[in-house]
Amino acid sequence: MRNIAMRLRYDGSAYHGWQVQKNDVSVAETVEKALGKVCGHPVKVTGCGRTDAGVHALSYCANFRTGCGIPADRLPLAVNARLPRDIAVLGAAEVEEGFNAIGSCLQKEYVYRILNRRIRDPFLDKRVCFYTAPLNFDRMERAGLAFQGTHDFAAVRSVGTQTKTTVRTVHWCRTEKQGDLYSIYVCADGFLYNMVRAIVGTMVYASHGKLEPEDIPALLRTGDRRLTGPTMPPQGLYMRRVWYDGPAGELMAREDVAESMQI
């Protein structure tokens, strides 16, 4: 059996997250059905991580096993012809037998986008978090920097999935502002359930003076979710980059669409 890695992009607005659900349409189920038609047999895909209902992916990795002989470089066009317009396979590559999209992942980056203005933009509906109260860039930036490093992140996760440890290493948490659009980039070796959205919510609390950016490390040490900020809405969140070694790393490093086109 061949092991195939795919790079995908999707708008998650119409889906109940990545994972297959009993009663709701998911991205994984939709991709599996399309692959099954192309490969001629049922396909099970393994994704690089959980994205919840309404969350998007600019770059997402999944792998599957197949005995069909279609060359990997021809798979994207064949599968895309059977996918809805809000999901696309950007590339595919044959990878080593032991590769697993989640287990082999070295680190991931998410971006959370906030449109900070009083009047909403209908073209960005379900693509950003529309937030009307004024934000303080300096305080948000300082709060983001306070999350960097190795910490126990139990205080910024929602209950919902079991994990052996809540310790993670955040490589960077940086804030950029372009006009009214705030973009918060968070890269880590792994993420807990709703971790990014809770980090951003805590940064928003810091922006409003509800907590001090310098207090965040101490708040993390308490492990108390009640002391940090709210979980922000899902529509502003995108999986942006995923890192691997080997052929999958080369596949995921390709640039296909300019950053200016990624909202």
N, C-alpha and C positions, 0 to 999 in steps of 0.2 A: 504493500500500500504506500502510495506517495503521501507526503506531508506537505500541504500547500499553505503558505501564509498569504493573507490578503491585506491590502491597505484600503480602508473604507472611509467614506465621508457621509454623514447623514444629518438631516434636520429631524430632531426628535419630537417635534410638536405633535405629530399624529400617533405616537407610539407610547406604550406603557413601559418605557425603558428598553435596555438592551436584552435582558434575560427573558427566556421563554416563560410565558405566563399561562395559567390554566384557562382564564376567561377573558384575557385582554390581548390585543395585538402588540407584539414586540418586534424590535429590529432583528433580533437573532432568528426568530421564527420566519420572518419575511425573507431573510437571506437564505436560510436553510431550504425553503421551498423553491427559490430560484435556482440554487445550486443543485438540488435534487433533480430538477428538470434538465439541467445541462449535463450532469454526470450520469444520469440514468439510474440512480440508486439513492436511498435516503441518506442525508448528510447531517452530521452533528458538528456545529461550529463551536469553538472555544474562543471567547472574547478576552481582550486584554484587561478588562475591568468592568465594573458595573456602572452604567449610566442610568439614572432614574427617569421617570416619566417627564417628558418635556425638555430633557437635557440633550444637547447636540454634540456632534463630533466633527471637528475639522480634519482629524487624522486619527484613525482607530485601526487596531490590528486584531485580526482573528485568524485562526488556523483550522483546517479540517483535513481529513484523510479520505483518499479516494483511489480506486483502482482504474479510473478512466484515463485514457491516454491523451487528453487534450493538453497541448503545451500551456504552461503557466502564463506565458505572455498573451495567449489568446483568450484566456478565461474572462478577463474583465469585460470585453465587448459582449461575449456570449451571456454572461450573467446579467449585465446591465440591461440587456434587451428584455429581461424577464423581471426586472425590479421596478418598483414605482419610482417616480421622478425625484422623491425626497431621499433616496438612498443611492449611492454610487460606489462601485469598486474602482479605485484609482489605479491599482496595480496588484500583481500577484507574483510569487516566486516560490520555487520548490526549496524547502528547508530541510535541515537534518531531522532524523527520525525522532530525536528526543526533544525537539522544539515544542514549546507550549506557550501560547500567546500571553497567558497571565504568569505562569511560573518562570518563564525565561526573561521576563521584563526587568530591565535595569532601573528605569525611572520613568515617570510620566509628568506631563505638564498640563494643567488646566488653565483656562482663562475665564474670568467672570467679568461680564460687561454690564455697566450701569449707565443708563441715559439719565443724566441729572438735570432735568428741566421741568418747568411747570406744564408745558404743553407736550403731549405725547406725539410720537411720530408713527403714523399707521403703517409705514413701510417696514418698521422695525418691531412690529407687534410679534410677540413670541420669540424674538431674537435677542432682546436685551431685557434687563430689569429696569422698568420705568420708575424712577424715584424722584419725587418732587421736592423734598426738603433739601436745602443747600448742604453740600458736603465740603469738608475742609481737607484739601489735598495733603497738606503738610502732616496733619494728625493721622490721616489714613496711611500715608507712606511710612511714618514712624511705627504705627501699629503693625503693618505688614512685616517690617524688618524684625520686630520682636518675636515673630513666629519662626524665624529661621533657626536652624540647628536641630539637634536631636532632643526630642521631648516626649513625654507621655501626653498624647493628644486626646485623652478621654473627655476632657472638658469641652471639646469642640467636635463631638460626634453625636449622631442620633442612634438610639437603640434600634436594632433591626437586623443586624448580622453578627454572627459569632466570629471572634478572632482570637488567636492565641495571645497576642499582645497588642496594646494600643500605643506602643512606642514607634515613632516614625522619625525620619530625618527629612526636614524641609530644606532643600538646597537653596531655593530663593523664593521670596514672596515680595514682588515688586509692583508698584502702582504707576500707571501712566495715564496721562490726561490729554485728550485731544478735543478741544472745544468743550462740549457738554458730555462727552463720552469718557467714562473712566474704565480702564482695563486693568484688572488685577491678575497677574500671572503667578501661579503657584506650582512649583516643581518639587517633587518628593520621591523617595524610593517606594512609597506606597501610600494609599489613602484609606481612611476609615469612612464609614457610611455618613454621608453629608458633611464631611470634614471641610471641604473647600467652602461650601455655602455658609457653614458656621464660622469659619475664619473671616470671611468677608462680612458677615453680620457683626462680628466683634470689631472689625475695623470701622464699620459704620457707627457702632456705638461709640468708639473712640473719637470719631469725627464730631459727634454731637456732645462730647464731654461727659458721657455717661460712665466712662472709665478712662484711665490714663494709659497711653501706649506702653509706658515703662512698667505698668503693673501686670502686663500680659504674662510674662514668665511665671510670676507668682500665682496667677490664676490657673495656669496650666498645671502647676504642681498640686493644686487642690483636687484636680480631677472632677470638679463639680460643674456639670453642664449648666446649672442655673445661674452661674456667676458670669458667664460669657454672653456674647450677643446672639441674636436670633438666627435661625436658618433662613437664608435668603431664598427667594423664589427660584424655581429650576430654570426658567427660560433664559436667564443670563449666562448659564454655564455651558462651556464647550470643553471637551477633551481636545487638546491642541497638538501635543507631540508625545511620542512614545519611543523609547530607546531600547535597542537590542544589540547583541553582537552578531557577527556573521551575515548571511544573506538577508535575514529579516531586518537587520540594522540598515543595510544598504537600501532595502525597499522602503523603509519608513523615513529615510533621510531625504528622499526625493522631494523636490518642490514642484507642485502642480498648478497652484492657483496663487496669485499675488495676495499679500496680506490685506490690501485695500479691498479685496473682493470677499473677505471672509466673514462679514456680518450677515 
